Every structure is written in C-alpha cells, then in structure tokens.
Amino acid sequence: MAETVSPVTVLSEARGWDILASQQIGRIVVLADDVPQVFPVNYVVDGESIVLRTATGTKLNGLLQDNRVAFEVDTWDVDQGYSVVLQGDAAPITDPTELARAKALPLKPWVPTIKTIFVRIDADRISARKFTFGPEPPRPAVGPRSTDDRWISRFGRRAILDQATLGSSHA
C-alpha cells in the first residue's frame, strides 16, 4: 500500500517567526464595534512581536476597544504555500524609550500617508503551516463518509442552501 503524505505540514514556532520576518505585508484582525475587521498592513518583526504603523481610524479604535488581535501572513509559489497566524495583545507604543526604538526600525508607511502611531503586537500564540500544492485527490467511491457528508447530514442541505442564498444576497 502506498504511503499517503499529508499536503499540510505544521511548522515550528521558530519557523513561523522566520516566515514572518521574511515578509513585509500582513493582515491584522481587530474587533471594531463587535464586528471583525481585517486590514492589510506593512510591518516588521521585533523580537517575538510585530510592529506596525497606523493613523487614527477604525483599526486603531478597534484595538483600543479590545486589544486582542489576530495577525496573518501568507506566501506562496507554484509548488507550495505558507501561512502564519498569531494571536496576541496589541497596543500603541507610548513609552518614550520604546517609541524611539520603534522609530529606528526599518518601517515606513506602505502608502504615502501620515502614520505617526506605532503599534506593537505581543504574540502569545503562533501557528505556522506549509501547504504542498497538487491536484485534488479522487474522492473514494466507497468507505467512510467525508466530513462534508457528515456536516450535510447533521445540518441538512437546506441549511447550506439558506446560507448560500443569504451570503449571495449580502455580497
């Protein structure tokens, strides 16, 4: 019997930080007015934290309302992809010594706008994965039902159609 190799590999935290350090653009997720909001940002890795710049607005208001955030970076080529997700606490940098240090980091605004507020995300959880690309495998004709089939059995096809219709009407 041929050995099956998973196309998804869980990577170490250290490898996750390496991937984060190799990229410049990520996405921060904040909760603003009880609604998750996703913003693309440029950033730098500083130790085991992320530093970014921002201005006043929804992103800053969200992290001031609830400092728990998620941050995601991905990268890929034709054969494979990587995804790193971290969770942690974000806060504007206000300590004068730490602010001077942040201003010395190689971090310039991504677009030509004034972003005078430096934010640090102190990570308390990080996960990293590697995805090996390839064709979709054939679905077995017989055998255990797939997770999709079990989900459909539990919630019903009508729930899926309702969700699809609801989603398309809000697009």
FENCORJO-V548018 format. One record per residue. N is the residue number from 1. RES is the residue in three letters. SS is DSSP state (a for helix, b for strand, c for the rest). PSI is psi in radians with two decimals (999 if undefined). Layout:
n->N res->RES ss->SS psi->PSI
n->N res->RES ss->SS psi->PSI
This chain:
n->1 res->MET ss->c psi->2.37
n->2 res->ALA ss->c psi->2.48
n->3 res->GLU ss->c psi->2.31
n->4 res->THR ss->c psi->2.22
n->5 res->VAL ss->c psi->2.24
n->6 res->SER ss->c psi->2.41
n->7 res->PRO ss->c psi->-0.07
n->8 res->VAL ss->b psi->2.18
n->9 res->THR ss->b psi->2.19
n->10 res->VAL ss->b psi->2.25
n->11 res->LEU ss->b psi->2.85
n->12 res->SER ss->c psi->2.80
n->13 res->GLU ss->a psi->-0.72
n->14 res->ALA ss->a psi->-0.75
n->15 res->ARG ss->a psi->-0.63
n->16 res->GLY ss->a psi->-0.77
n->17 res->TRP ss->a psi->-0.64
n->18 res->ASP ss->a psi->-0.76
n->19 res->ILE ss->a psi->-0.77
n->20 res->LEU ss->a psi->-0.76
n->21 res->ALA ss->a psi->-0.40
n->22 res->SER ss->a psi->-0.15
n->23 res->GLN ss->c psi->2.93
n->24 res->GLN ss->c psi->-0.34
n->25 res->ILE ss->b psi->2.31
n->26 res->GLY ss->b psi->-3.01
n->27 res->ARG ss->b psi->2.25
n->28 res->ILE ss->b psi->2.41
n->29 res->VAL ss->b psi->2.10
n->30 res->VAL ss->b psi->2.76
n->31 res->LEU ss->b psi->1.95
n->32 res->ALA ss->b psi->2.09
n->33 res->ASP ss->c psi->0.78
n->34 res->ASP ss->c psi->0.32
n->35 res->VAL ss->b psi->2.20
n->36 res->PRO ss->b psi->2.31
n->37 res->GLN ss->b psi->2.38
n->38 res->VAL ss->b psi->2.28
n->39 res->PHE ss->b psi->2.26
n->40 res->PRO ss->b psi->2.41
n->41 res->VAL ss->b psi->2.68
n->42 res->ASN ss->b psi->2.74
n->43 res->TYR ss->b psi->2.98
n->44 res->VAL ss->b psi->2.66
n->45 res->VAL ss->b psi->2.32
n->46 res->ASP ss->c psi->1.73
n->47 res->GLY ss->c psi->-2.20
n->48 res->GLU ss->c psi->0.85
n->49 res->SER ss->b psi->2.89
n->50 res->ILE ss->b psi->2.37
n->51 res->VAL ss->b psi->2.33
n->52 res->LEU ss->b psi->2.91
n->53 res->ARG ss->b psi->2.60
n->54 res->THR ss->b psi->3.08
n->55 res->ALA ss->c psi->3.11
n->56 res->THR ss->c psi->2.58
n->57 res->GLY ss->c psi->-2.87
n->58 res->THR ss->a psi->-0.77
n->59 res->LYS ss->a psi->-0.91
n->60 res->LEU ss->a psi->-0.77
n->61 res->ASN ss->a psi->-0.71
n->62 res->GLY ss->a psi->-0.82
n->63 res->LEU ss->a psi->-0.33
n->64 res->LEU ss->a psi->-0.53
n->65 res->GLN ss->a psi->-0.70
n->66 res->ASP ss->c psi->1.91
n->67 res->ASN ss->c psi->-0.08
n->68 res->ARG ss->b psi->2.17
n->69 res->VAL ss->b psi->2.89
n->70 res->ALA ss->b psi->2.67
n->71 res->PHE ss->b psi->2.35
n->72 res->GLU ss->b psi->2.47
n->73 res->VAL ss->b psi->2.45
n->74 res->ASP ss->b psi->2.75
n->75 res->THR ss->b psi->2.69
n->76 res->TRP ss->b psi->2.86
n->77 res->ASP ss->c psi->-2.86
n->78 res->VAL ss->c psi->-0.41
n->79 res->ASP ss->c psi->-0.46
n->80 res->GLN ss->b psi->2.85
n->81 res->GLY ss->b psi->2.82
n->82 res->TYR ss->b psi->2.53
n->83 res->SER ss->b psi->2.33
n->84 res->VAL ss->b psi->2.24
n->85 res->VAL ss->b psi->2.25
n->86 res->LEU ss->b psi->2.70
n->87 res->GLN ss->b psi->2.57
n->88 res->GLY ss->b psi->-2.93
n->89 res->ASP ss->b psi->2.32
n->90 res->ALA ss->b psi->2.50
n->91 res->ALA ss->b psi->2.56
n->92 res->PRO ss->b psi->2.52
n->93 res->ILE ss->c psi->2.09
n->94 res->THR ss->c psi->-0.40
n->95 res->ASP ss->c psi->2.20
n->96 res->PRO ss->a psi->-0.70
n->97 res->THR ss->a psi->-0.79
n->98 res->GLU ss->a psi->-0.62
n->99 res->LEU ss->a psi->-0.72
n->100 res->ALA ss->a psi->-0.70
n->101 res->ARG ss->a psi->-0.74
n->102 res->ALA ss->a psi->-0.67
n->103 res->LYS ss->a psi->-0.40
n->104 res->ALA ss->c psi->-0.19
n->105 res->LEU ss->c psi->2.68
n->106 res->PRO ss->c psi->1.21
n->107 res->LEU ss->c psi->1.84
n->108 res->LYS ss->c psi->2.70
n->109 res->PRO ss->c psi->2.47
n->110 res->TRP ss->c psi->-0.72
n->111 res->VAL ss->c psi->2.73
n->112 res->PRO ss->c psi->1.30
n->113 res->THR ss->c psi->2.83
n->114 res->ILE ss->c psi->2.07
n->115 res->LYS ss->c psi->1.62
n->116 res->THR ss->c psi->-0.09
n->117 res->ILE ss->b psi->2.10
n->118 res->PHE ss->b psi->2.36
n->119 res->VAL ss->b psi->2.40
n->120 res->ARG ss->b psi->2.32
n->121 res->ILE ss->b psi->1.97
n->122 res->ASP ss->b psi->1.97
n->123 res->ALA ss->b psi->2.37
n->124 res->ASP ss->b psi->-0.09
n->125 res->ARG ss->b psi->2.34
n->126 res->ILE ss->b psi->2.41
n->127 res->SER ss->b psi->2.48
n->128 res->ALA ss->b psi->2.46
n->129 res->ARG ss->b psi->2.60
n->130 res->LYS ss->b psi->2.37
n->131 res->PHE ss->b psi->2.15
n->132 res->THR ss->b psi->2.13
n->133 res->PHE ss->c psi->2.71
n->134 res->GLY ss->c psi->3.14
n->135 res->PRO ss->c psi->2.66
n->136 res->GLU ss->c psi->2.29
n->137 res->PRO ss->c psi->2.71
n->138 res->PRO ss->c psi->2.54
n->139 res->ARG ss->c psi->2.31
n->140 res->PRO ss->c psi->2.42
n->141 res->ALA ss->c psi->-0.51
n->142 res->VAL ss->c psi->2.73
n->143 res->GLY ss->c psi->-2.88
n->144 res->PRO ss->c psi->2.51
n->145 res->ARG ss->c psi->2.63
n->146 res->SER ss->c psi->2.88
n->147 res->THR ss->a psi->-0.68
n->148 res->ASP ss->a psi->-0.79
n->149 res->ASP ss->a psi->-0.72
n->150 res->ARG ss->a psi->-0.66
n->151 res->TRP ss->a psi->-0.79
n->152 res->ILE ss->a psi->-0.73
n->153 res->SER ss->a psi->-0.69
n->154 res->ARG ss->a psi->-0.80
n->155 res->PHE ss->a psi->-0.25
n->156 res->GLY ss->a psi->2.56
n->157 res->ARG ss->a psi->-0.57
n->158 res->ARG ss->a psi->-0.70
n->159 res->ALA ss->a psi->-0.66
n->160 res->ILE ss->a psi->-0.77
n->161 res->LEU ss->a psi->-0.73
n->162 res->ASP ss->a psi->-0.76
n->163 res->GLN ss->a psi->-0.73
n->164 res->ALA ss->a psi->-0.74
n->165 res->THR ss->a psi->-0.76
n->166 res->LEU ss->a psi->-0.79
n->167 res->GLY ss->a psi->-0.71
n->168 res->SER ss->a psi->-0.48
n->169 res->SER ss->a psi->-0.25
n->170 res->HIS ss->c psi->0.11
n->171 res->ALA ss->c psi->999
